[in-house]
Amino acid sequence: MRRLGKILHVSKSRSLIARLEKEQYLKLGTKIFDSKLKQIGVVQDLFGPVRAPYISIRPTVAEPEKYPGRVAYSLEL
């Protein structure tokens, strides 16, 4: 399991926005999990500066508003 970074907020389009803690490569469609290994969404977009990029996560949970402030994880290495 790989720690990605904190989820910052929910965008107007209801995507979760997270800032990656370091330079990381993620494929679009990578599944994103919370600390209890519950899938919360998939990577929809990668944007921002190369040294500290952001990801947009398309949520697969009913209430994405509960996730800002939590840490996002990926199972892919």
PDB file as gemmi writes it, atoms N, CA and C in Angstrom:
CRYST1    1.000    1.000    1.000  90.00  90.00  90.00 P 1                      
ATOM      1  N   MET A   1       0.856  -1.171   0.000  1.00  0.00           N  
ATOM      2  CA  MET A   1       0.000   0.000   0.000  1.00  0.00           C  
ATOM      3  C   MET A   1       0.900   1.231   0.000  1.00  0.00           C  
ATOM      4  N   ARG A   2       0.577   2.196  -0.826  1.00  0.00           N  
ATOM      5  CA  ARG A   2       1.393   3.398  -0.961  1.00  0.00           C  
ATOM      6  C   ARG A   2       0.598   4.624  -0.531  1.00  0.00           C  
ATOM      7  N   ARG A   3       1.165   5.396   0.391  1.00  0.00           N  
ATOM      8  CA  ARG A   3       0.532   6.632   0.857  1.00  0.00           C  
ATOM      9  C   ARG A   3       0.696   7.687  -0.235  1.00  0.00           C  
ATOM     10  N   LEU A   4      -0.400   8.350  -0.598  1.00  0.00           N  
ATOM     11  CA  LEU A   4      -0.349   9.354  -1.649  1.00  0.00           C  
ATOM     12  C   LEU A   4      -0.329  10.771  -1.097  1.00  0.00           C  
ATOM     13  N   GLY A   5      -1.226  11.082  -0.192  1.00  0.00           N  
ATOM     14  CA  GLY A   5      -1.323  12.427   0.360  1.00  0.00           C  
ATOM     15  C   GLY A   5      -2.720  12.692   0.880  1.00  0.00           C  
ATOM     16  N   LYS A   6      -2.919  13.889   1.409  1.00  0.00           N  
ATOM     17  CA  LYS A   6      -4.213  14.251   1.993  1.00  0.00           C  
ATOM     18  C   LYS A   6      -5.199  14.723   0.935  1.00  0.00           C  
ATOM     19  N   ILE A   7      -6.442  14.379   1.173  1.00  0.00           N  
ATOM     20  CA  ILE A   7      -7.534  14.881   0.338  1.00  0.00           C  
ATOM     21  C   ILE A   7      -7.859  16.283   0.842  1.00  0.00           C  
ATOM     22  N   LEU A   8      -7.836  17.253  -0.049  1.00  0.00           N  
ATOM     23  CA  LEU A   8      -8.007  18.655   0.342  1.00  0.00           C  
ATOM     24  C   LEU A   8      -9.466  19.093   0.386  1.00  0.00           C  
ATOM     25  N   HIS A   9     -10.198  18.813  -0.691  1.00  0.00           N  
ATOM     26  CA  HIS A   9     -11.586  19.270  -0.750  1.00  0.00           C  
ATOM     27  C   HIS A   9     -12.353  18.550  -1.856  1.00  0.00           C  
ATOM     28  N   VAL A  10     -13.653  18.844  -1.915  1.00  0.00           N  
ATOM     29  CA  VAL A  10     -14.516  18.342  -2.980  1.00  0.00           C  
ATOM     30  C   VAL A  10     -14.731  19.494  -3.956  1.00  0.00           C  
ATOM     31  N   SER A  11     -14.476  19.250  -5.228  1.00  0.00           N  
ATOM     32  CA  SER A  11     -14.627  20.312  -6.229  1.00  0.00           C  
ATOM     33  C   SER A  11     -16.099  20.522  -6.575  1.00  0.00           C  
ATOM     34  N   LYS A  12     -16.368  21.540  -7.373  1.00  0.00           N  
ATOM     35  CA  LYS A  12     -17.741  21.827  -7.800  1.00  0.00           C  
ATOM     36  C   LYS A  12     -18.331  20.673  -8.607  1.00  0.00           C  
ATOM     37  N   SER A  13     -17.456  19.941  -9.305  1.00  0.00           N  
ATOM     38  CA  SER A  13     -17.918  18.796 -10.096  1.00  0.00           C  
ATOM     39  C   SER A  13     -17.987  17.519  -9.256  1.00  0.00           C  
ATOM     40  N   ARG A  14     -17.872  17.648  -7.921  1.00  0.00           N  
ATOM     41  CA  ARG A  14     -17.957  16.560  -6.950  1.00  0.00           C  
ATOM     42  C   ARG A  14     -16.777  15.591  -7.009  1.00  0.00           C  
ATOM     43  N   SER A  15     -15.651  16.015  -7.573  1.00  0.00           N  
ATOM     44  CA  SER A  15     -14.430  15.212  -7.539  1.00  0.00           C  
ATOM     45  C   SER A  15     -13.669  15.542  -6.265  1.00  0.00           C  
ATOM     46  N   LEU A  16     -12.958  14.573  -5.741  1.00  0.00           N  
ATOM     47  CA  LEU A  16     -12.090  14.806  -4.587  1.00  0.00           C  
ATOM     48  C   LEU A  16     -10.731  15.266  -5.099  1.00  0.00           C  
ATOM     49  N   ILE A  17     -10.175  16.307  -4.504  1.00  0.00           N  
ATOM     50  CA  ILE A  17      -8.873  16.832  -4.909  1.00  0.00           C  
ATOM     51  C   ILE A  17      -7.878  16.527  -3.798  1.00  0.00           C  
ATOM     52  N   ALA A  18      -6.765  15.890  -4.176  1.00  0.00           N  
ATOM     53  CA  ALA A  18      -5.729  15.543  -3.204  1.00  0.00           C  
ATOM     54  C   ALA A  18      -4.380  16.029  -3.711  1.00  0.00           C  
ATOM     55  N   ARG A  19      -3.521  16.417  -2.771  1.00  0.00           N  
ATOM     56  CA  ARG A  19      -2.162  16.822  -3.126  1.00  0.00           C  
ATOM     57  C   ARG A  19      -1.229  15.667  -2.800  1.00  0.00           C  
ATOM     58  N   LEU A  20      -0.448  15.243  -3.790  1.00  0.00           N  
ATOM     59  CA  LEU A  20       0.495  14.155  -3.567  1.00  0.00           C  
ATOM     60  C   LEU A  20       1.661  14.653  -2.725  1.00  0.00           C  
ATOM     61  N   GLU A  21       2.167  13.809  -1.836  1.00  0.00           N  
ATOM     62  CA  GLU A  21       3.225  14.212  -0.914  1.00  0.00           C  
ATOM     63  C   GLU A  21       4.598  14.295  -1.570  1.00  0.00           C  
ATOM     64  N   LYS A  22       4.789  13.597  -2.672  1.00  0.00           N  
ATOM     65  CA  LYS A  22       6.064  13.655  -3.379  1.00  0.00           C  
ATOM     66  C   LYS A  22       5.807  13.359  -4.843  1.00  0.00           C  
ATOM     67  N   GLU A  23       6.845  13.490  -5.645  1.00  0.00           N  
ATOM     68  CA  GLU A  23       6.706  13.183  -7.061  1.00  0.00           C  
ATOM     69  C   GLU A  23       6.349  11.715  -7.201  1.00  0.00           C  
ATOM     70  N   GLN A  24       5.208  11.444  -7.768  1.00  0.00           N  
ATOM     71  CA  GLN A  24       4.759  10.076  -7.958  1.00  0.00           C  
ATOM     72  C   GLN A  24       4.092   9.962  -9.309  1.00  0.00           C  
ATOM     73  N   TYR A  25       4.196   8.796  -9.886  1.00  0.00           N  
ATOM     74  CA  TYR A  25       3.516   8.539 -11.142  1.00  0.00           C  
ATOM     75  C   TYR A  25       2.291   7.691 -10.864  1.00  0.00           C  
ATOM     76  N   LEU A  26       1.145   8.141 -11.275  1.00  0.00           N  
ATOM     77  CA  LEU A  26      -0.102   7.390 -11.143  1.00  0.00           C  
ATOM     78  C   LEU A  26      -0.769   7.297 -12.503  1.00  0.00           C  
ATOM     79  N   LYS A  27      -1.277   6.141 -12.826  1.00  0.00           N  
ATOM     80  CA  LYS A  27      -2.026   5.965 -14.063  1.00  0.00           C  
ATOM     81  C   LYS A  27      -3.448   6.462 -13.856  1.00  0.00           C  
ATOM     82  N   LEU A  28      -4.049   6.992 -14.898  1.00  0.00           N  
ATOM     83  CA  LEU A  28      -5.465   7.330 -14.836  1.00  0.00           C  
ATOM     84  C   LEU A  28      -6.232   6.030 -14.645  1.00  0.00           C  
ATOM     85  N   GLY A  29      -7.215   6.053 -13.772  1.00  0.00           N  
ATOM     86  CA  GLY A  29      -7.988   4.851 -13.484  1.00  0.00           C  
ATOM     87  C   GLY A  29      -7.476   4.053 -12.295  1.00  0.00           C  
ATOM     88  N   THR A  30      -6.361   4.503 -11.675  1.00  0.00           N  
ATOM     89  CA  THR A  30      -5.835   3.830 -10.490  1.00  0.00           C  
ATOM     90  C   THR A  30      -6.850   3.932  -9.354  1.00  0.00           C  
ATOM     91  N   LYS A  31      -7.104   2.820  -8.678  1.00  0.00           N  
ATOM     92  CA  LYS A  31      -8.061   2.817  -7.572  1.00  0.00           C  
ATOM     93  C   LYS A  31      -7.433   3.471  -6.344  1.00  0.00           C  
ATOM     94  N   ILE A  32      -8.227   4.299  -5.654  1.00  0.00           N  
ATOM     95  CA  ILE A  32      -7.783   5.031  -4.470  1.00  0.00           C  
ATOM     96  C   ILE A  32      -8.572   4.529  -3.263  1.00  0.00           C  
ATOM     97  N   PHE A  33      -7.857   4.343  -2.146  1.00  0.00           N  
ATOM     98  CA  PHE A  33      -8.443   3.774  -0.939  1.00  0.00           C  
ATOM     99  C   PHE A  33      -8.214   4.689   0.253  1.00  0.00           C  
ATOM    100  N   ASP A  34      -9.018   4.478   1.314  1.00  0.00           N  
ATOM    101  CA  ASP A  34      -8.774   5.175   2.572  1.00  0.00           C  
ATOM    102  C   ASP A  34      -7.918   4.270   3.466  1.00  0.00           C  
ATOM    103  N   SER A  35      -7.680   4.670   4.705  1.00  0.00           N  
ATOM    104  CA  SER A  35      -6.798   3.914   5.591  1.00  0.00           C  
ATOM    105  C   SER A  35      -7.372   2.557   5.997  1.00  0.00           C  
ATOM    106  N   LYS A  36      -8.666   2.358   5.813  1.00  0.00           N  
ATOM    107  CA  LYS A  36      -9.298   1.083   6.146  1.00  0.00           C  
ATOM    108  C   LYS A  36      -9.464   0.190   4.915  1.00  0.00           C  
ATOM    109  N   LEU A  37      -8.765   0.536   3.831  1.00  0.00           N  
ATOM    110  CA  LEU A  37      -8.795  -0.187   2.565  1.00  0.00           C  
ATOM    111  C   LEU A  37     -10.169  -0.203   1.898  1.00  0.00           C  
ATOM    112  N   LYS A  38     -10.964   0.823   2.162  1.00  0.00           N  
ATOM    113  CA  LYS A  38     -12.237   0.990   1.470  1.00  0.00           C  
ATOM    114  C   LYS A  38     -11.971   1.837   0.229  1.00  0.00           C  
ATOM    115  N   GLN A  39     -12.402   1.344  -0.929  1.00  0.00           N  
ATOM    116  CA  GLN A  39     -12.180   2.113  -2.149  1.00  0.00           C  
ATOM    117  C   GLN A  39     -13.051   3.360  -2.115  1.00  0.00           C  
ATOM    118  N   ILE A  40     -12.401   4.522  -2.343  1.00  0.00           N  
ATOM    119  CA  ILE A  40     -13.155   5.772  -2.337  1.00  0.00           C  
ATOM    120  C   ILE A  40     -13.294   6.373  -3.725  1.00  0.00           C  
ATOM    121  N   GLY A  41     -12.509   5.872  -4.700  1.00  0.00           N  
ATOM    122  CA  GLY A  41     -12.624   6.394  -6.050  1.00  0.00           C  
ATOM    123  C   GLY A  41     -11.495   5.933  -6.949  1.00  0.00           C  
ATOM    124  N   VAL A  42     -11.426   6.575  -8.126  1.00  0.00           N  
ATOM    125  CA  VAL A  42     -10.372   6.293  -9.097  1.00  0.00           C  
ATOM    126  C   VAL A  42      -9.768   7.607  -9.583  1.00  0.00           C  
ATOM    127  N   VAL A  43      -8.499   7.562  -9.962  1.00  0.00           N  
ATOM    128  CA  VAL A  43      -7.807   8.761 -10.452  1.00  0.00           C  
ATOM    129  C   VAL A  43      -8.420   9.177 -11.783  1.00  0.00           C  
ATOM    130  N   GLN A  44      -8.841  10.424 -11.828  1.00  0.00           N  
ATOM    131  CA  GLN A  44      -9.475  10.976 -13.015  1.00  0.00           C  
ATOM    132  C   GLN A  44      -8.515  11.899 -13.765  1.00  0.00           C  
ATOM    133  N   ASP A  45      -7.647  12.600 -13.019  1.00  0.00           N  
ATOM    134  CA  ASP A  45      -6.734  13.569 -13.637  1.00  0.00           C  
ATOM    135  C   ASP A  45      -5.545  13.793 -12.712  1.00  0.00           C  
ATOM    136  N   LEU A  46      -4.423  14.159 -13.300  1.00  0.00           N  
ATOM    137  CA  LEU A  46      -3.195  14.505 -12.592  1.00  0.00           C  
ATOM    138  C   LEU A  46      -2.791  15.878 -13.118  1.00  0.00           C  
ATOM    139  N   PHE A  47      -2.622  16.855 -12.217  1.00  0.00           N  
ATOM    140  CA  PHE A  47      -2.344  18.215 -12.682  1.00  0.00           C  
ATOM    141  C   PHE A  47      -1.499  18.973 -11.670  1.00  0.00           C  
ATOM    142  N   GLY A  48      -1.009  20.124 -12.067  1.00  0.00           N  
ATOM    143  CA  GLY A  48      -0.231  20.978 -11.178  1.00  0.00           C  
ATOM    144  C   GLY A  48       1.268  20.824 -11.394  1.00  0.00           C  
ATOM    145  N   PRO A  49       2.070  21.374 -10.467  1.00  0.00           N  
ATOM    146  CA  PRO A  49       3.526  21.334 -10.609  1.00  0.00           C  
ATOM    147  C   PRO A  49       4.064  19.903 -10.489  1.00  0.00           C  
ATOM    148  N   VAL A  50       5.137  19.608 -11.185  1.00  0.00           N  
ATOM    149  CA  VAL A  50       5.708  18.270 -11.206  1.00  0.00           C  
ATOM    150  C   VAL A  50       6.195  17.839  -9.823  1.00  0.00           C  
ATOM    151  N   ARG A  51       6.768  18.752  -9.066  1.00  0.00           N  
ATOM    152  CA  ARG A  51       7.321  18.402  -7.754  1.00  0.00           C  
ATOM    153  C   ARG A  51       6.259  18.121  -6.694  1.00  0.00           C  
ATOM    154  N   ALA A  52       5.095  18.680  -6.825  1.00  0.00           N  
ATOM    155  CA  ALA A  52       4.008  18.456  -5.865  1.00  0.00           C  
ATOM    156  C   ALA A  52       2.673  18.476  -6.608  1.00  0.00           C  
ATOM    157  N   PRO A  53       2.401  17.431  -7.388  1.00  0.00           N  
ATOM    158  CA  PRO A  53       1.167  17.426  -8.196  1.00  0.00           C  
ATOM    159  C   PRO A  53      -0.092  17.175  -7.372  1.00  0.00           C  
ATOM    160  N   TYR A  54      -1.204  17.460  -7.997  1.00  0.00           N  
ATOM    161  CA  TYR A  54      -2.521  17.201  -7.433  1.00  0.00           C  
ATOM    162  C   TYR A  54      -3.176  16.098  -8.254  1.00  0.00           C  
ATOM    163  N   ILE A  55      -4.110  15.381  -7.631  1.00  0.00           N  
ATOM    164  CA  ILE A  55      -4.910  14.421  -8.386  1.00  0.00           C  
ATOM    165  C   ILE A  55      -6.386  14.723  -8.161  1.00  0.00           C  
ATOM    166  N   SER A  56      -7.141  14.456  -9.188  1.00  0.00           N  
ATOM    167  CA  SER A  56      -8.590  14.544  -9.119  1.00  0.00           C  
ATOM    168  C   SER A  56      -9.102  13.113  -9.054  1.00  0.00           C  
ATOM    169  N   ILE A  57      -9.918  12.829  -8.048  1.00  0.00           N  
ATOM    170  CA  ILE A  57     -10.424  11.482  -7.823  1.00  0.00           C  
ATOM    171  C   ILE A  57     -11.932  11.477  -8.068  1.00  0.00           C  
ATOM    172  N   ARG A  58     -12.374  10.615  -8.983  1.00  0.00           N  
ATOM    173  CA  ARG A  58     -13.809  10.453  -9.215  1.00  0.00           C  
ATOM    174  C   ARG A  58     -14.333   9.516  -8.132  1.00  0.00           C  
ATOM    175  N   PRO A  59     -15.161  10.016  -7.211  1.00  0.00           N  
ATOM    176  CA  PRO A  59     -15.577   9.188  -6.075  1.00  0.00           C  
ATOM    177  C   PRO A  59     -16.499   8.033  -6.469  1.00  0.00           C  
ATOM    178  N   THR A  60     -16.335   6.931  -5.746  1.00  0.00           N  
ATOM    179  CA  THR A  60     -17.228   5.780  -5.898  1.00  0.00           C  
ATOM    180  C   THR A  60     -18.018   5.557  -4.603  1.00  0.00           C  
ATOM    181  N   VAL A  61     -17.927   6.509  -3.691  1.00  0.00           N  
ATOM    182  CA  VAL A  61     -18.642   6.437  -2.416  1.00  0.00           C  
ATOM    183  C   VAL A  61     -19.858   7.362  -2.467  1.00  0.00           C  
ATOM    184  N   ALA A  62     -20.827   7.076  -1.624  1.00  0.00           N  
ATOM    185  CA  ALA A  62     -22.076   7.849  -1.627  1.00  0.00           C  
ATOM    186  C   ALA A  62     -21.900   9.278  -1.109  1.00  0.00           C  
ATOM    187  N   GLU A  63     -21.034   9.469  -0.108  1.00  0.00           N  
ATOM    188  CA  GLU A  63     -20.858  10.784   0.503  1.00  0.00           C  
ATOM    189  C   GLU A  63     -19.397  11.224   0.463  1.00  0.00           C  
ATOM    190  N   PRO A  64     -18.931  11.757  -0.668  1.00  0.00           N  
ATOM    191  CA  PRO A  64     -17.529  12.172  -0.747  1.00  0.00           C  
ATOM    192  C   PRO A  64     -17.184  13.343   0.171  1.00  0.00           C  
ATOM    193  N   GLU A  65     -18.193  14.053   0.676  1.00  0.00           N  
ATOM    194  CA  GLU A  65     -17.951  15.197   1.555  1.00  0.00           C  
ATOM    195  C   GLU A  65     -17.297  14.787   2.879  1.00  0.00           C  
ATOM    196  N   LYS A  66     -17.330  13.507   3.214  1.00  0.00           N  
ATOM    197  CA  LYS A  66     -16.740  13.016   4.461  1.00  0.00           C  
ATOM    198  C   LYS A  66     -15.223  12.824   4.372  1.00  0.00           C  
ATOM    199  N   TYR A  67     -14.646  12.889   3.167  1.00  0.00           N  
ATOM    200  CA  TYR A  67     -13.255  12.496   2.986  1.00  0.00           C  
ATOM    201  C   TYR A  67     -12.207  13.604   3.018  1.00  0.00           C  
ATOM    202  N   PRO A  68     -12.520  14.879   2.841  1.00  0.00           N  
ATOM    203  CA  PRO A  68     -11.468  15.898   2.982  1.00  0.00           C  
ATOM    204  C   PRO A  68     -10.806  15.827   4.363  1.00  0.00           C  
ATOM    205  N   GLY A  69      -9.483  15.899   4.359  1.00  0.00           N  
ATOM    206  CA  GLY A  69      -8.701  15.798   5.597  1.00  0.00           C  
ATOM    207  C   GLY A  69      -8.142  14.405   5.832  1.00  0.00           C  
ATOM    208  N   ARG A  70      -8.666  13.415   5.130  1.00  0.00           N  
ATOM    209  CA  ARG A  70      -8.175  12.052   5.261  1.00  0.00           C  
ATOM    210  C   ARG A  70      -7.038  11.794   4.280  1.00  0.00           C  
ATOM    211  N   VAL A  71      -6.268  10.760   4.540  1.00  0.00           N  
ATOM    212  CA  VAL A  71      -5.141  10.407   3.677  1.00  0.00           C  
ATOM    213  C   VAL A  71      -5.612   9.389   2.639  1.00  0.00           C  
ATOM    214  N   ALA A  72      -5.165   9.573   1.408  1.00  0.00           N  
ATOM    215  CA  ALA A  72      -5.492   8.668   0.313  1.00  0.00           C  
ATOM    216  C   ALA A  72      -4.343   7.691   0.081  1.00  0.00           C  
ATOM    217  N   TYR A  73      -4.679   6.473  -0.291  1.00  0.00           N  
ATOM    218  CA  TYR A  73      -3.692   5.423  -0.533  1.00  0.00           C  
ATOM    219  C   TYR A  73      -3.975   4.736  -1.864  1.00  0.00           C  
ATOM    220  N   SER A  74      -2.927   4.102  -2.407  1.00  0.00           N  
ATOM    221  CA  SER A  74      -3.042   3.309  -3.618  1.00  0.00           C  
ATOM    222  C   SER A  74      -2.409   1.951  -3.339  1.00  0.00           C  
ATOM    223  N   LEU A  75      -2.951   0.910  -3.949  1.00  0.00           N  
ATOM    224  CA  LEU A  75      -2.362  -0.419  -3.778  1.00  0.00           C  
ATOM    225  C   LEU A  75      -1.296  -0.696  -4.825  1.00  0.00           C  
ATOM    226  N   GLU A  76      -1.293   0.064  -5.917  1.00  0.00           N  
ATOM    227  CA  GLU A  76      -0.307  -0.134  -6.979  1.00  0.00           C  
ATOM    228  C   GLU A  76       1.023   0.472  -6.587  1.00  0.00           C  
ATOM    229  N   LEU A  77       2.102  -0.187  -6.946  1.00  0.00           N  
ATOM    230  CA  LEU A  77       3.443   0.308  -6.606  1.00  0.00           C  
ATOM    231  C   LEU A  77       4.058   1.077  -7.741  1.00  0.00           C  
TER     232      LEU A  77                                                      
END                                                                             
